[in-house]
Structures are given as C-alpha cells and as structure tokens.
Amino acid sequence: MLNLLAQIFIKNRDNVSDPKVRTAYGMLCGGLGIALNFLLCALKLTAGILGNSVAITADAMNNLSDSGSSLVSLLGFKLAEQKPDPGHPFGHGRIEYISGLIVSFIILMMGSELLKSSIEKILTPEKTEFQPIIAVILAFSIAVKLYMAFYNAKTAKKIGSAAMKATASDSISDCIATTVVFASMIVSEAWQIQIDGICGAAVSLFVIAAGIKAAKETINPLLGQPPSEEFVSQIKEIVTASEDIVGMHDLVVHDYGPGRRMISLHAEVPEDGDLLRTHDTIDNIEKTLTEKLGCSAVIHMDPIAAHDEQTEQAKTKAAKVLQQEIDPQITLHDFRIVNGPTHTNLIFDLAAPFSLKMTDEEIKKTAEKAIQRENKNWYAVISVDRIYT
C-alpha cells in the first residue's frame, strides 16, 4: 500500500537526499499511521466492551496514543522542512528528533496509565467474555501492526529518520502486546483463569520498554552522537581516492538533522607538491562529498614530509610504542622531526579516543616518557586531540 501511495504522491521518490522527498515520506507515513491507528482503536474499544476486558481496552487506548504520536511525527517532518533563517542558519532539521522524543514521552505516559489500570484489575478481577468477533479483531490488529512496523522500519532506513524508527519500534511492541492480550483471552476461556489484569500489566511493561528505547534513539542525536562507521568509511574513501592526498585526520561531523550535516577534516598532502594543483584537488573533494553524501565539507590542508624516510620511520616507531603503552586506538598526525646536535625533537598531534580515561595532560606526560624510553635522544613535543568519530 505504501509503495503504491508513494508512486502516486511523491515525485522523485528515490532521491531521498532531497529534503522535500524526505518530508513527503514522513507526511505519507504519518497520515497512514493516523488512519490505521484510529481504525484499530475503534475496533479494539468495541472488542473490549464486548469482552469486558481491561487488557483489550488498554490496548485500544494505546492505539489512540499512537495516532497522536503519528500526528506529532507528521508535524515534526513538516516543521523540519523549513528553510534556514537568521535565527537558525543550519535549518530546523533537529525538530524531527524532538518530535521523536515527544512520541517516546507519549508512549511512556500511556504505558504508565495502562500499568495502573491493570494493577486495579489484578486486585479486583472480573470475568472476561470471549466471542469469535473479538478473536477476528485481535488477529486483524496484529496483522495491521506487523505491516505498520514493516513499512515504518523500511522507510526509516531509506530516509534515515530517528522519529520513524521510534514509530516502527512502537508498532512491534503493540504487536507483541496484542498477541499477549489475545493469548490471555484464550487461556481465560479455556481454563476459566482470570489473567486479564496480569496480561494488561505485561502489555504496559512492553509499552514502557518501547518508550524508553525510543527516547534513547532520539536523545542521542540531540546530545551529539558520533557518525556511523559506514558514513566515516564513505568519507575516507572519497578523500583518499586522489593520489594528491596522503591521509586524513581530525574528522568532525556536525549533525543538524537528517540531510543537514556539515563535516570538517584535515587532509595530509606532500609538502613538496604543487600548491595550486593540491588546492584544486581539495576543492574537487569538497564538491564530491556534497554531491555523494549530501553534506557541506570544509577541508584543511596539512603539508607533511611524505617522502622522508627518517620521518616515516620515527612516526611508525612512535605510534607503535604509544599504542602499546597507552591505547591501541591512538593515532599520530602532523608529524615532523627537527634534528639538533644533542637530540631530535618529535613534534606531532596525538589523537586519543574519549574511552581513554586519562586527562589530556596525563596522556601528554605518559607519551613523553614512553617516547624517551624508546630513544633517549628523542624529545616529544605533543598536542593532544580527541577522536570524534
């Protein structure tokens, strides 16, 4: 159904790097979610009344909250589409993350209310009524929720949407919850055991867990999470494809919402290379990054002694020592040597991961001692950076 609607209503539907296409997918999925959840809510309310089941009624209210969540997601996509302005020069893309966070809060609130109602039903149990029409409604609900989880997850991956990923997660939890409710109706009818309240509590816990997971997935990009390994690999592949680029470091990715990323990095170039040619290469790389990855790029050139054997040997040996004694993820860049009559200065930047629980000053002192132990004639002049990817 979604593919058919996309063919009808979304132009250039495969160009997901276009913010307008992303918004169209978000609006389409949000509108479809609202319609389907309202339908399921009406059907389950009917089933809950017919069966005198708090679990089914709670599940119906859960679908009603899902309609509200879809509406919030839809509004989030629409607001995120706004163009940059003087007050928001990087656009409004993060509104989509905020809408996903609101969705998760709605899920958590509804889960808490369901848990409260279920506990009351446990303390004062009432007999439930099983009818064939109830079984049909619940089976239909499970099928619809599975479909919703499928199309939301597929579209979330296609356009890179945290809000839609949260909605897909919620649909899976709804499917499990309805299955539990269905099973409780069968057990109650077959063995006359009143477990409606217990199953309602189980449903509410599923809902709460889904809300926590959804909140985490939207809070992380708001706080600032590292880029994916796949995205970093794509950047490295594009940057180092040119023979004029020896290496790269200090990559920083700024995420202002889906399709609104800015990156900065340092590209290592031979110090004896032609300056105008190298500058032209850098310009072409920036253009390629924008075209292929849909992000703005700023590249700083770092000239290095790419063909000096003494420098390369010293860098390789120093990196090996520091990786062994401090952390395997440590890398060195902007490396150069200055020979003197009594000693040699090794001047470089040391990039350390945030997982290394040492202060920059502790890292610097430890590295200086390790370098001197390796060679008493080496003096290290170190600047400490952190790895942001």
N, C-alpha and C positions, 0 to 999 in steps of 0.2 A: 504493500500500500504506500509506504513512504517513498519508495523509488518512483512509483507512478506519479505521486503528488510532486516530487522534486522535478520530474521531467516536465510537468505542466507549469509549475510556478517559479522555478529557479533557472534563470538564464546563466549559461557558462558554469553549470553546476559542478564541474570537475576542477575549476580554478579556485580551490579553497584558500589560496593565499590572498585572494581579494576579500577585504573586509565586508563588502556588500554580500558576497556569496555566503560567508560565514554567518552573517546576520540573518540571511534568508533561511538557512538551515536551522538556526536557533529558533526563529519565529515559527517555522513549519513544525518542528518537533514539539515546541511548547504548545502550539494550538492543538495539535493532535493529542498531546498528553492531557490537556484540559478536558477535551471532549470524552476521551476514553475513561478518565478517572471519574468524571461526573456520571457516566453510564454505569460504571462498576459500583459507585456509591449508592445510586438509586436501587440497583438490583440487590445489593447486599443488605441495605436497610429493609427491603421487602422480606428477604430471607431471614434476617434477624428477628423481625416482628413475628413472622410465621413460626419460627422455631424457638422463640423465647430465649435467644442465645446472646449473651453479652459479648462473647468472643466474635461472633459474626457482626454484631452491631459496631463493636470497636474497630473491626477490620473495615467496615463501611466508612467510619469516621476517618480512618487512616487514608482511605482513597480520597475523601473530601480534602484532607490536608495536602494530599499530593496534587490536587487540582490547583490549590493555592500556590504550591511550590512551583508548578509549571508556569503559572501566571507570573510569579516573581522572576523565574528564569527568562521568560519571554520579554519582560520589561528590561531585564538586565542586558540582554542582547541588543535591544533597541537603543538603550541609553549608551551602551559601549560603542555604538556606531557613530556617535557624534564626532565631528571633526575637532582637531586641536584648536585651542583658543589661547588668548594671552595668559589666562589663569591656569591652563592645563596644556602646556606646549607639547607634551608627549601623548596627548589624546586621553580618552576615557576608557581604555580597554580594561582596566582593573575593576571597573564596575561589574564586569562579568564574574570576577572572583567573589566580589561582595555579594552578588545575587546568589551564588552557590553557597556562601556562608549563611545567608538568611534561610535558604532552603534547609540546610542542616539543622538550624535552630528550630524551625517549624517541626521537623522530624523528631527532634529531641523532646519538644513540648508535648507533641501528640503521644509519643511513647510513654512519657510520664503519666499522662492522663489515662491512657489505656491500662497501665500498671495499677493505678489507683482503683479503677473500676473493677479490674479482675480480682484484686485482693478482696474487695467488698463481696464479690460473687463467691469467692472461696469461703469466706466467713458465713455467708448466708446463701447456700446453694439452692438453686431452683431447677426443676426438671426441664430439659430441653425437648423439643418436638422435631422429629426427623421426617421430612417429606421429600418425595422424588424431585420436586421442583427446586428444593434447596440444594440438592446434590448437583443438579444441572447448572444452577447459578454459580456455585463454587468452582466446578470444573471449568466453566467458561471463564471465570475470573482468573484462574491460574493460567490458562492458555493466553489470555489477553496480556497479563503481566509479563509472561515469558517473552511475548512479542515486543512489548514495550522496552524490556531490558535489552533485547537484541538490537533494536533499531537505535536506541539511545547510546549504547556502547559503541556500535559501529560508527555512528555519526560523530560521537565524541572523539574517537580515534582519527576519523577523517579530517576533522577541523581543529583538533587539539583543544577541546573545551573541558575545563575542570567542572563547570556547572552541569554540563550534560553527563559527565562521568558520574557525578554525585547522584543525578537522577536515575541513571542506569543501576547504580548500586542500590538505591531505594526500591526500584522495581523488583530486583532479585529478592530483597528482604520481604517485600509484600507477597511475592510468590510463595516463599517458604512459610510465611505467616498464614496465608490462606490454606496451604496444604495441611498445616498443623490443625487449623480450625476444622477442616474437612474430616481429618482423621479423628478428631475428638467427637464429632457428631456420630460417626460410625461406631466408635467404641461405646459411647453413651447409649446408643440404640441397641447394640448387640448385647452388652453386659449390664445395662442399667446402672452404669457408674457415672456419677455426675462430676466430670472433669472439665466442664466448660470454663470455670474460673481459672483453673490451673493452665489450660491451654491459652486462655486470654493473657495470662501473665507471661507465658512463653512468647507469645506474639509481641507483647510490648517490649520484651528484652531484645528481640530481633530488631525491632524498630529503633530502640535506643542505640544499639550497636551500630546500626546503619547510619544514624545521625552523627555519632562520634567519628566514624570513618570518613563520612562526607565532609565534616568540619575540618578534619586534619588535611584533607586533599585540597581544600580551598584556602586554609590559613597559611600553609607552607608557601605558595607563590606570592601571597600578600606580604609575608615577612621577608621573602627573598631567598629562594632555594637555588642550588646550583643547576646549571643546564644539564640536560640529559647527555649521557656518554655518546649517543648517536649524533646529537647536534654538534658536540665538540669534535667528533671524528670527521663530520662533514666539513667543518671549518678548516681543520688541519689539512684535509685532502685538497681543498681548493687553494689554500695559502701556499702550501709547499709543492704544488704542481709545477710551479715555474722554476727553471734552473737558476734564476737570479736570487731565489730565496733559499738560505742555508737552513733555517729553522725558525721557530716562533716560540714566544713565551708571554707571560703576563696577560693571558686572555681573560677578559671580563665581559660577562653578558648581563645586560640590564633589561629586565623584562617588565614592560609597561602594559602587559595584557597580550592575549593571543594575536599574533600578526603584527605586534608593535615592539620588536626587540631591537636594541642597539648593542653593538659589540665594539670593543676596542682591544687591540693587541699590539705586541712588538714583533716585527719581522726582522730576523737576522739576515744581513746582506754582507757580501765580501767588501772589506774596506778599500780594496783596490779596484772595485767595479766602477763602471761609468755612472755618474750621478744622475744624469738626465734619463738614461735608459732604466735605471733602477726606479726612479720616481714614476716613470711611465708604467712600469710593471706593477707598482703599488696601486696606482690609480685603476688599472685594469682588474686587479684582485678585488678592490673595494666594490667595483661595479658588478663583478661576478657574484660576490657574496650577496649583494642586494637582489640581483635577478634570480638566483637559485634558492636562496634561503629566506628571502623576504625581510631582510633586516638591514638597518643602516650600519655602516662599518667605518671605523677610523683606525688607520694603521700607522704606527710609529716605526721608523727605520732605525735599526741598531747596527752600525758597521762593526764587524768583527774580523779578527785575523784568521780568516777561513783556511788559509793555506800555509800557516806557520806551524811546523811540526812540533816545536818546543811548547808552544801554547796549547796545542791539542793534547799532547801527552800529559802536560801538567793538569789540564782540565779533567781528563779522563781519570787520572790517579786521584785527584782531589775529590771528585764526585763519588768514586768508589769508596774511599775512606769515610766520607760523611754519611753515605747511605748505610754503611755497615755500623757506624758508631752512634748515629742519631736516629735516622728514619729512612726506610727503603724508598719512600716517595720523594725524597729531596731531589731537586734539580738545580743546576747552576746555569747562569746566563750572564751576558755582558762580561765575559771572562777575558781578562788580559793580564799580561805579566810585564813587570818593569825590573830589569836586571840592574844590580848595583855591584860595587866592589866586594861587599861582605855578605850580602843577602839578596834574595829575589822577592819582590812583592807580588803576591797573587791577589788581584783586585777583581771582585765578582759580586753578583747578587745571588743570594741563596733563597730559593723558593721552598717553603715548608707547608705541609698540609695543616688545616685547622685541627685535625685529630691529634696532632702532636701537642701534648700538654706541657709545653715549656714556653716561657716568655721569650720575646724576640731577643732580649739581652742575654738570657740563658743560652739560647741557640747560638748566638754570636760567640760567646765566650767558649762554649763547648767546641764549636767548629774551629776556632782559632787554635785551641790546644791540640785538637786532633790533627790539624794541618802541620803544626810544628813537630809533633811526634813522628809524623810521616817523613818529614825532611826538616832538619834543624836550621837549614838555610832559607826556609820558606817563611815569610811573614804574610799572614792573611789580612786583607782589608775588605771587610764583609758588610754588605747591606742585606737585611733580612726582609723578604717579601712573603706573602701568604698566597697559597694556591686557591683561586676562586672557582675552579671547575672540578 
